[in-house]
Amino acid sequence: MNIGWYLAVSALIFAIGAGGVLVRRNPLVILLCLELMLNAANLALIGFSRMWGNGDGQIFALIVMVVAPARSLSGSA
């Protein structure tokens, strides 16, 4: 699969999340939109990881997925 598709979907998800952060006032919805933005960045990392043929992007994406909920649970958001 071409990396352009990964990046197109990633950009679309990121734009939806950024629009939600800018438009919404509810803190819960804003946090959900921030999670969308993080997942879009993770998708781009995985796409680049597949393009270069190594697992570094996948490992970094897993670290981001672990740290993001832990950050919001600790109350330091």
C-alpha positions in Angstrom: 0.0 0.0 0.0 1.3 3.4 -0.9 2.3 5.8 1.9 0.1 8.5 0.4 -3.0 6.7 1.5 -1.7 6.5 5.1 -0.9 10.2 5.1 -4.2 11.2 3.5 -6.2 9.4 6.1 -3.9 10.7 8.8 -4.4 14.3 7.6 -8.2 13.9 7.4 -8.4 12.5 11.0 -6.0 15.3 12.2 -8.1 18.0 10.6 -11.3 16.6 12.1 -9.6 16.6 15.5 -8.2 20.1 15.1 -11.6 21.4 14.0 -13.2 19.9 17.1 -10.7 21.5 19.4 -11.2 24.9 17.8 -15.1 24.7 17.7 -16.2 22.8 20.7 -16.4 24.2 24.3 -17.0 21.0 26.2 -13.8 19.8 27.9 -14.6 16.1 27.3 -15.1 16.6 23.6 -11.9 18.6 23.4 -10.0 15.8 25.0 -11.6 13.3 22.6 -10.6 15.5 19.7 -7.0 15.7 21.1 -7.0 11.9 21.1 -8.1 11.9 17.5 -5.1 14.2 16.7 -2.7 11.8 18.5 -4.1 8.8 16.7 -3.6 10.6 13.4 0.0 11.3 14.3 0.3 7.6 15.2 -1.0 6.6 11.9 1.5 8.8 10.1 4.3 7.3 12.2 3.2 3.7 11.3 3.0 4.7 7.6 6.5 6.0 7.6 7.7 3.0 9.6 6.2 0.7 6.9 7.8 2.8 4.2 11.3 2.5 5.7 10.8 -1.1 6.6 11.6 -0.9 10.3 9.6 -1.0 13.6 10.7 2.2 15.2 7.6 4.2 14.3 5.4 1.4 15.5 7.2 1.3 18.9 6.9 5.0 19.2 3.2 4.9 18.4 2.7 2.3 21.1 4.5 4.5 23.6 2.3 7.5 22.6 -0.8 5.3 23.1 0.3 4.3 26.6 1.4 7.8 27.7 -1.7 9.7 26.5 -4.3 8.0 28.7 -1.9 7.9 31.7 -1.4 11.6 31.3 -5.1 12.3 31.4 -5.7 9.9 34.4 -3.0 11.6 36.5 -4.9 14.9 36.3 -2.0 16.8 34.7 -3.9 17.4 31.5 
